[in-house]
């Protein structure tokens, strides 16, 4: 499984390349759109990574602290609930 940092770095690399291309052509409107899209996608990706972390199986050595599926679902609900 890819690390959180690697996933976020991949997203940043894609947007930096697209931003550089728009900057080269002087397309200010596209640069602004890319900036907003990057922020939106980064936030969505971080939420998905948080959900992935909640659902990740417990290590074998912490078997006595097993979290039930219901508790995991409640954690996801809290995580994704708009405040």
Secondary structure, 3 states (H helix, E strand, C coil): CCCHHHHHHHHHHHHHHHHHHHHHHCCHHHHHHHHHHHHHHHHHHHHHHHHHHHHCCCCHHHHHHCCCHHHHHHHHHHHHCCC
